[in-house]
């Protein structure tokens, strides 16, 4: 085909306008302070800002915990769904329901389920000997992060399931047949055949989830507002507050640029690995 | 039907063109308002107190002005309002604002109403409560629209059962809370807010004012000193935190807010609390509350050594304002006059609103509708301006956010009450006074 770039040019232009332009504007804003050029002043402030490090730590905890569980759970569910022969469409539709529910609605549902005095989870815990009201899910600085991670896993695992299931269904059958003929165990097949062959799909799922989890705002905002005592206060929330409630456009733009750089850095190893997988 | 077979290329072309067309159509300007129509940004509870729009229809039939009501829940409401005011957007001619969350930085985008009031005065302005709450820098910027105060909600059946007296002082209030928590199974003596939101600051301020506490020693911020952490302030925060430490409040205080209070009171889990008068209706609603008819109201208590003889309440409620960027200011003022009239106030009062006219409180219909009327009228006599009077405190939102973090740290036991209030005073000093 001659000049294939001509075919992707319209889409690339649109993406550039919608995605790149606001990002470039944010970078531009980050070099100003109340309409005066400030150079790297905002970035120096960022490096000395304790709130930035606190929110970064919370965001990293949230991201890595939720993505790890989503990948593990999503992979397990994908393996199971791949084996289902009857009621295929029904089971797959049920599995993706959390993903199609609006995140705000999902977050509210979890907030109600985890309510300390009236939540259904605490009700079930009474059967295990925990008195009602003894487990303060979203009210405890220690358990609040667990609560939001649970909700995040519930909402986003189906996305991982979809990607990995599609990958599983596209795998060639010849290695499996050869392995079975040689008497390989299921564990061996899983470790030595399924996972290596599925690695590109796993990496795609991981990169997507890492990037989106790092930017998460809705679920945490609805469930805890970043509390209690900032235990679930993530970077996206800090950017939002500084921009929309404290009217500090320049500094919030600086935080946004910082977030972009960090997101790129944490997903870089996976992207390098994915590139290596594609090459082989 | 088609001469050519529909291939993937055709499908992609058609769907691409369809997407572009839909995108283009959505960017068409929205329906423009009619000449006699204005737009009002409000909270859903405001629309509800207008009989789900019935009052606006009456307004149209009487003065011929249509009002397009745009509703938005909190906190999205606050974000939307901040953005449209700062953008100097002409999209809205009237906006509703609560002084308790207002940031003084936005005053420059609001229209002073003095000239309108001179040209076409309000109907019986002397009858209106709290209008001075909306005075800033010598001008009136808003009209009261939904006014309330803090009063004591208590379970009269539990009080009667144990022969408890209505508390006059904070110490008596806490003694009642201790007694009820100990004796009445499944019921807590009181409830306080601890969620990481401005509602927690309002709850703390209620207690602080009843201890004679204050933020500044002068209404003139330029000359004022911060006195938040004086003896009264320290006593207030120690008292407030002790309610949680002694187990007198339901579990989960760090996620408790106004909705939790209403739910817990309706479910009969809380016996008393100092809360805003707007909650009288939901708590007494027989369709939703297990304790409808069992709740009574009294003045908020005061601290014994505070020098007070009545509990004080921060000015609560919402006002209506006119953005400077409005293109229909005269029409907006006509609507504001009509909405703030005695008969409109009564209508809204009978639909769950907070009356802003003395005459409304004195009507037999309202007294029958709201069993707490007399208590509310008394409480309104002892209302003081919020810590953040309209127009005076820029960066109020940031200050609120930081103080709430200190207060919740005290509730969580991460800091002592004294440390938290001292740090809060420092925050006010550094951000407000500079």
Interface residues (C-beta under 8 A of the other chain):
Chain A: X115 X116 X117 X118 X133 X134 X136 X138 X139 X140 X141 X224 X225 X226 X227 X228 X229 X230 X241 X244 X245 X246 X247
Chain B: X78 X79 X82 X83 X86 X103 X105 X194 X195 X196 X197 X250 X251 X252 X253 X254 X255 X256 X263 X264 X267 X269 X395 X397 X398 X401 X405 X408 X409 X412 X414
